[in-house]
Amino acid sequence: MLDIENDASLRVGDTPSHYEARKRMIKEQILPRGVKNGNVLRAIAAVPRHRFVSENLEHAAHDDNPLPIGESQTISQPYIVAYMTAALELIGTERVLEVGTGSGYQAAVLSELVSHVYTIELNENLAIEVSRRFKKLGYDNVSLKFGDGYEGWAENAPFDGIIVTAAPDHIPQKLVDQVKTGGKLVIPVGEDEQNLLVVTKLEDGAIKRESRIPVRFVPMLRSSERRD
């Protein structure tokens, strides 16, 4: 299905056996649920997911569920990462904003697909840790900012797409403002019940909202609510 040419294509700390685990993850968890975008699948196959969890959880890195990464945060299950990435409908030249860096896994997947990824993390401890991880693994087309995701990253806007990996109770207007016309905002919204929305910005500045699937994400916090 997806083959590596040689071990030199692997990231630091990756091995052919890890790659095989990712291929199984794609075959068993992602493809059967309808995510068939070849570029997205190749990106998922390329990113060493086990490097984005703690060593004691590496054995579970490819399981079909989210995993804790510390600071009351999680790394999303593989299918959800693939689904949200595919929903952006990327062609490869985009500049994309991610809100909620977490372990850095979603940003790493995006980095395999776009020109540049900008990612914002509210928790300073996670931001420091993932900054080191990006550097060690060679993700040099990712810029990380410690800050409030509700504010977006105005100085680098507008973005071709925005992906949010925590759930607010509404769609933040500043994120809508920072999406280019024709671009998409992929965001889970809700409190007790959450749905993944794909928001497209139209020519007249209005938005088109599509509710896709029920999801469960950690709440999206403001800087005033930060728990670190």
Buried (B, 14 or more C-beta within 10 A) or exposed (E): EBEBEEEEEBBEEBEEEBBEBBBEBBEEBBBEEEBEBEBBBBBBBBBBBBBBBEEEBBEEBBEEEBBEBBBEBBBBBBBBBBBBBBBBBBEEEBBBBBBBBBBBBBBBBBBBBBEBBBBBBBBEEBBEBBBEBBEEBEBEBBBBBBBBBBBBBEEBBBBBBBBBBBBBEEBBEBBBEBBBEEBBBBBBBBEEEBBBBBBBBEEEEEBEEEEBBEBBBBEBBEEEEEEE
